[in-house]
Amino acid sequence: MPTPTKNEKKKDFLREYYSVRNKLFILRKHRLYTAFLYQTGKEIVKLFYGFRYGLGYGLEHFRTISRAMKDGILSNMGRLPQGWTGKLE
């Protein structure tokens, strides 16, 4: 299996961001609080699980998931700012 390019990794992070954000938003909107708490806990575990691939990937993954969780919980929907990469600046 070929190694993903930098652009493909960026798309994966964006896909992960939108997936997590929308999942939390929908569960909260439909008042499925048990499922919402379960998914939130699962995403918190995933925050730290990304570090198994290295510090750089772990930090980028941590930032992406934590922003997705924040936006999903606070109902910040819409597109991310142009040029957002998920990298620490």
Summary of the structure (lengths in Angstrom):
residues: 89
radius of gyration: 13.5
end to end distance: 31.1
largest distance: 42.0
contacts: 225
relative contact order: 0.18
helix: 72%
strand: 0%
